[in-house]
Structures are given as structure tokens and as C-alpha cells.
Amino acid sequence: MRLTAFTDVSLRLVMRLAVAGEGELLTTRTAAAMLAVPYTHMAKAVARLAEMGLVETRRGRGGGLLLTAAGRRSSVGAIVRELEGAGDLAGCEDDPPCPLRAACRLRGALAQAREAFYASLDEVTVESLVSPPTRQVLRVLREDGSPA
């Protein structure tokens, strides 16, 4: 199973915000540059994470992004489950739909495997993702996306 680019960007942002220093507010543009993703992708991730209550956005001069307490405590499984959604892993309902869908066991097996994947990520917290040595790398990222 591969995460969507959107989920990948969102998790990178949550990790970077988790190591922000006291009073450090990153702008969406700065976060995008640091994490080597297009600004438009980052803006969408920020909007969705704010909607989920994981990131707080502050507008205006001196504004920026903050990881909320809920974001810090969240399990990676819960975040990924929410961002990835519950759609089928196989194209059962694509156009044209799969002719096997009425009697196929693959769909159920894939759904079970996906839930096992999420359950394993439920054990991982955002805070545990950013423990050393990851913490140090995240803290020194420059705006060009490279370590200092």
C-alpha cells in the first residue's frame, strides 16, 4: 500500500510543526520550501489539517502555523485513516466496473489488510515520530529543503 502524496505532505508538515521551538511560527510558504513540496500542495494540506483540528493557522503579520495539542497527541493511524479515506484499494467500482465485483473475495481481503496497516500505525504517535535523530534533522531544515 502506498500513501497518497497528499497524506505524505500532511505527515511531513505535522512532523515539522511538532519540533517547532517556542513561539516559532512557520508560514505555509516556508513549510513548503523546507519540506520540498509545491506551495499549492502544502496549502491544501494545511487547510485539511486545520479542518481536522490538528493545525492552528494564524493570519496576518506574525501569523503562521502551530501544531495543536490534539495534533501532538494524535496517532499516525488516525491521521492517515482520515486523510486516505475509506475508498477501495482496487478499482472495483471504476468505469467500467469490475465484472467480478459481485462474487470477489479480493475486495474484502484488501479492506482487512488496510485495517491491519492502520492498526499498526495506531501505535505510533506524532511525538514518537520526531524523536532523535529525526528531531534534529527536522529542526535544521532550511528554506531550500536541505539540512543546514
C-alpha positions in Angstrom: 0.0 0.0 0.0 1.3 3.4 -0.9 0.1 6.7 0.8 -1.2 9.4 -1.4 1.1 12.4 -2.0 -1.4 14.5 0.0 -1.0 12.3 3.1 2.7 12.3 2.7 2.9 16.1 2.6 0.5 16.3 5.5 2.5 14.0 7.7 5.7 15.8 6.9 4.1 19.1 7.9 2.8 17.6 11.2 6.3 16.3 12.0 8.0 19.6 11.3 5.4 21.5 13.3 5.9 19.0 16.2 9.6 20.2 16.6 8.9 23.9 16.3 10.5 25.9 19.0 8.5 28.0 21.5 6.9 30.9 19.6 8.2 29.6 16.2 5.5 30.0 13.6 6.1 28.7 10.1 4.3 30.1 7.2 2.8 27.8 4.6 5.3 29.0 2.1 8.3 28.4 4.4 7.0 24.9 5.3 6.6 24.1 1.7 10.1 25.1 0.9 11.6 23.3 3.9 9.8 20.1 3.1 10.4 20.3 -0.7 6.8 20.3 -1.8 4.9 22.7 -4.0 3.2 25.6 -2.2 -0.3 24.6 -3.6 0.1 21.1 -2.2 1.1 22.5 1.2 -1.7 25.0 1.3 -4.2 22.1 0.7 -2.6 20.0 3.4 -2.7 23.0 5.9 -6.4 23.6 5.2 -7.3 19.9 5.7 -5.2 19.6 8.9 -6.8 22.7 10.3 -10.2 21.3 9.5 -9.2 18.2 11.4 -8.2 20.3 14.4 -4.5 19.2 14.2 -3.1 22.5 13.0 -3.9 26.0 14.0 -3.5 28.8 11.5 -2.9 32.4 12.4 -3.3 35.1 9.8 -1.7 38.4 9.3 1.7 39.8 10.2 3.4 37.5 12.7 1.0 34.7 11.7 1.8 31.1 10.8 1.1 27.5 11.7 1.1 25.7 15.0 0.5 22.1 15.9 -2.4 21.8 18.3 -2.3 19.7 21.4 -4.6 17.3 19.7 -2.2 17.1 16.7 0.7 16.4 19.1 -1.2 13.5 20.8 -2.7 12.1 17.6 -1.8 8.6 16.4 -0.4 8.4 12.9 -3.0 5.7 12.2 -5.9 8.1 13.0 -4.3 10.9 10.8 -3.7 8.5 7.9 -7.1 6.9 8.2 -8.8 10.3 8.0 -6.6 11.6 5.1 -6.7 8.5 3.0 -10.4 7.9 3.4 -12.3 4.6 3.1 -12.3 4.0 -0.7 -11.5 0.7 -2.2 -7.9 -0.2 -2.8 -8.8 -2.0 -6.0 -10.8 -0.4 -8.9 -14.0 -2.5 -8.1 -16.3 0.4 -9.0 -14.3 2.1 -11.7 -15.8 2.8 -15.1 -16.3 0.2 -16.3 -16.8 -1.6 -13.0 -15.0 -4.9 -12.5 -17.1 -7.8 -13.7 -16.0 -9.9 -10.7 -17.2 -7.4 -8.0 -20.4 -9.3 -7.1 -18.5 -12.5 -6.0 -14.9 -11.4 -5.5 -13.0 -12.0 -2.3 -10.2 -9.6 -3.1 -12.1 -6.5 -2.0 -12.7 -7.9 1.5 -9.1 -9.2 1.8 -7.7 -5.8 0.8 -10.0 -4.0 3.2 -8.8 -6.3 6.0 -5.2 -5.7 5.1 -5.7 -1.9 5.0 -7.2 -2.0 8.5 -4.2 -4.0 9.8 -2.0 -1.4 8.2 -3.9 1.4 10.0 -3.9 -0.5 13.3 -0.1 -0.9 13.2 0.1 2.9 12.7 -2.3 3.5 15.6 0.6 2.5 17.9 2.7 5.4 16.6 2.2 8.9 17.8 3.3 12.2 16.2 5.5 12.8 19.1 7.3 9.4 18.7 7.9 10.2 15.0 10.0 13.2 15.9 12.3 11.7 18.5 16.0 11.8 17.8 17.7 11.7 15.3 14.6 12.8 13.3 14.1 15.8 15.6 17.4 17.3 14.9 17.1 16.9 11.1 13.6 18.5 11.1 14.8 21.4 13.2 17.7 22.4 10.9 15.9 22.2 7.6 16.5 25.3 5.6 14.1 27.0 3.2 15.7 25.3 0.3 14.7 21.9 1.7 18.2 20.8 2.6 19.7 20.2 6.1 21.8 23.1 7.4 
